[in-house]
Amino acid sequence: MLTKKDRDTFRLALASLNCYTITDVSKLDIDDMITDEQIVETAETVEHYFEARGRRLNRKGERPETPYEKNTTLIGDVYKWDDVQSRKGARRGTLYLMDLGNARAVYFDGES
């Protein structure tokens, strides 16, 4: 189960991902970010997400050793899939996933 600390860690990681010029965690602001209700817990692993959504290939058509979807932040690794559609006819968005050890936190900014 995601705790308040887990949700705040996820928010900080997203802030770090979106403000990549900041090199000090104390300068990250999460006050106006996503709410607790927008952060969803999932039992699916990162590998399950790769199986369902695939991995991007490099120009040679090969899978790189480190997935393009993996973004290393000041807080930890955040996986990001762009242009995801939750169902046919729904507005596409970006899917963010972070493995927090005991659970995985997910945020989707498209139409669910």
DAURQUI-V803760 format. One record per residue. D_FIRST is the distance of its C-alpha to the first C-alpha in Angstrom with 1 decimal. Layout:
d_first->[D_FIRST,D_FIRST]
This chain:
d_first->[0.0,3.8,6.3,9.9,11.1,9.1,10.4,13.7,13.9,13.6,16.2,18.4,18.4,19.5,22.1,23.3,23.7,25.6,27.7,28.7,31.7,29.7,29.7,28.3,24.6,26.0,27.9,24.9,24.3,21.1,22.3,23.4,20.7,18.2,16.3,12.7,13.4,14.8,11.8,10.0,7.1,9.1,9.5,12.9,14.3,16.7,19.5,18.6,18.9,22.2,23.4,22.9,24.2,26.4,27.4,30.2,33.4,35.9,39.4,40.7,38.3,36.3,32.7,32.3,30.8,28.1,26.7,27.9,24.5,23.1,23.6,23.5,22.8,23.2,19.5,18.7,19.2,18.5,19.6,21.6,23.4,26.1,27.8,25.2,25.9,23.3,26.2,30.0,31.5,28.4,28.7,27.5,25.1,23.2,19.8,17.8,15.1,13.8,12.4,10.4,10.8,7.5,6.5,9.0,9.7,12.7,15.4,18.6,21.6,23.7,24.3,21.6]
